[in-house]
Amino acid sequence: MLNYSKVDVSLEKMQAVFDQLREVKEVFAGRGWFPATSGNLSLRVEGENGDTLVAVTASGKDKAIHTPEDFLVVDLEGKPTLPTHLKPSAETLVHTALYRKWSDCRAVFHVHTVANNLVSDRCFEAGGVTFARHELIKALGVWDEGASITVPIVENDADIRRLAHAVEKAAGARVPGVLIRNHGIYVWGDSAFSAKRHLEAFEFLFAYQVQQWMLEHRR
């Protein structure tokens, strides 16, 4: 067993988690969702004694390329659990805030796209963007007939602790995502699969909204 900050985790378990992150990273990079090394991914890891660790992408890495140093492990304070020259993603504290808030949260993904930036800026004053009667809303776990959801939007902040607090405060149980103005979106789920599904649904809705605005402008 390897000892990560007094939490016993097998090498095989950590490798399996890193492999999951690598697969997700490859898919999202292929879609152009990590421009200029932006964005970050993480997965919750339970230690043998019940403590929680977080496997997270390292800072400043080209996510279109796989290397042996793409990920590291931190505690819920965002601190690396072993001596390393790698730095966790600058926004790791946003991830750990969501893991603390939701005990069933197993994955947190953050990407930057043109669509989510445009929507976050245009709808910021309203406090959120609302979508109704879209089939893709079901992918978020909302199955009501004629369902409507509102994705909250918070202001960007260079102070990551303040940003983490704002995202944590805005995060609600019904809608698994929070937009940051002109920055990107954070999504979460009870597995890597569900978080990926949520992100894909949100990005479809944002792209739809932007194209709808364009069509309305041309009329």
N, C-alpha and C positions, 0 to 999 in steps of 0.2 A: 504494500500500500504506500502511496505517496502522501506526505503530510502537507496539506495546503492550509496554512494559518490555523493549525490545530484541528483541521477537518480532514479526516481520512477519506480519500477518494482514490479508487483504483486507476491505474494507468489506462486500462482498457476502457473504463467508463469515460474518462476525459477525452480519449481519442475518439470515441463514438460521438461525443458532443461536438468536438472540433470538426469531425466529418460532416455532421449535420449543418453546421454553420457554413462550411465550405460549399456544400451543395446549394444552399440558399444564396450565398454570395455570388456564385457563378451564374445562377438564373437571373438575379437582379442586375448584375453587371452587364449581362447580355442584353438587357432591356434599356441600358443607359441610365439607370437610376442612381449611379454613384459618380456623378461628374466630379473631376478634379479631386479625387480621394475623399469626397464628402460621404456622409451617411455612416451608419453603424448598425451592428447586429449584436444580439446577445441571447443567451439561453440560461435558464436557471439550472443549477446543479445541486442536488441534495447530497450532503456528505453522509457517511455511514452513521454518524452520531446525531443526525437530524439538522445540523446547521446548513445554512444556505450559502452557496457560492454563485458567482456569475461568470460565465465564459463570454468574453466580449472581443470585438475586433480591435486590433492595435491601431494606434493613431498614425495618420500620414501614409498609409499603405495604398497602393494602386489595387483596387479591389477587382480589377480585371485580370490580375495575375495571382497565381497561387504560390506561396512561399512557406517554408517551415515556421515562419514567425508572423503569421497573420492574426493569431489570437493569443490572449492570455487570460488568466483567471484573477478575479478580484473578489473582495468581500462586499458586504452590503453598504460599506462606507466608500466603495470605489477604489480601495487600495489594493495593489497587487499582493497576492498571498505568498509569493516567493520572490527572492531577489531577481531582477530582470532589467535589461536595458530598454525593454519595450515600454511604451506609454499606452495606457488604456485610452480609448476614444475620449476626446475632450468632453463629450456629453454623457459620460458613463453615469454621472449622478442622476440624470433623467431616467435612465434605465433602472437604477437601484431604487429610486423613489416609486416607480411603478411596481416593482417586485414587492416592496414593503406594503404598498397599498392593497394589492390584490394577491391573496395567498395562493390562488389557483393560476396566477400568471406564470407561464413557463417560457415565454419568448417575447422579446421586444425588438421591433425592427423600425429603423428610421431611414427614410430616403428623401432625396431632393429631386423634384421633377418640375418642368416648366408649368404643367397644369396645376399642381398643388400649390405652387408659389403664386400663380395668377389668382386662383380662387381665394387663397388666404389673404391676399392684399385687398382684393375687390370687396370681400365680404367681412373684412375685419371690423368695421364700425358696427355691423349688426351683431357681432359677437360670435357668429357661427354661420355655416352654410347649411341650408335645408334641402333635402332631397325627398321626393314623394313619388309613389307609384312606379318605382323602378324594380324590375325583377332581381337585380343584383343586390338589393337590400337584404334579401334572404341569406346571402352569403355572410352577412354580419350577425346572423342568428335572430333576425327580426322577421317573423313569419306572419304578422297581422295582415289581413286583407287591406289593401290600400295604405300600407304602412308609410310613415313619414319619420325621418331621422334628421337630427341636427348635429353636425360635426362642430365642436367648439373650436374657436381660434384664440390663441393668446399672443401677446406681443413678444417679439424676439428680445433677448436680453443677453449681453455679453457676460454677465455674471451667471455662471452655470448653476450656482445654488439657487438663485432667485428664479431662473428659468425652470429648474427642476420642481421647485415649489409651485410655480404657476401651472405647469403641466399636470402635476399630481392633483392640484385643486380642481382643475377643469375636467379631469378624467372621470367619466361616469360609467356606471355598470352596463348601460344599455348599448352605448356606441363605443366600440373598442378602438378609438382613435382620437388624437388631438392634433390640430394644425397649429404651426407656429408661423406667424406672419413673415412672408418672404423668406422662409427658411426650409420648411418641409413638414412632413407628418411623422408622428409616432403612432405606431399601432402595437397591439399586444394580443396574446391569445393563450389558451391553455395547452398549446403545443406549437411546435414550429410550423406544422401544417396549417393550423387554424390561423396563426398570425399571418402567414403567407396568403391565405385565402382572403383575410380581411384587407390586407394591403392591396391585393389585386382588385377587390371590389371597390375600394375607395378610389384607386387610380382610374378605374373605368368611369366612375361617377364624376370625377373632376374633369377628365377629358371630355365627357359628354357636356358638362356645364360650359366649358370654354367654347366648344364648338357651337353650342346653342346661342351663346352671346354673340359669336361671330355672325351667325345666320340672322339674328335679330338686327344687328348693326347694318347689314346689307339691305334690309328691307326698306 
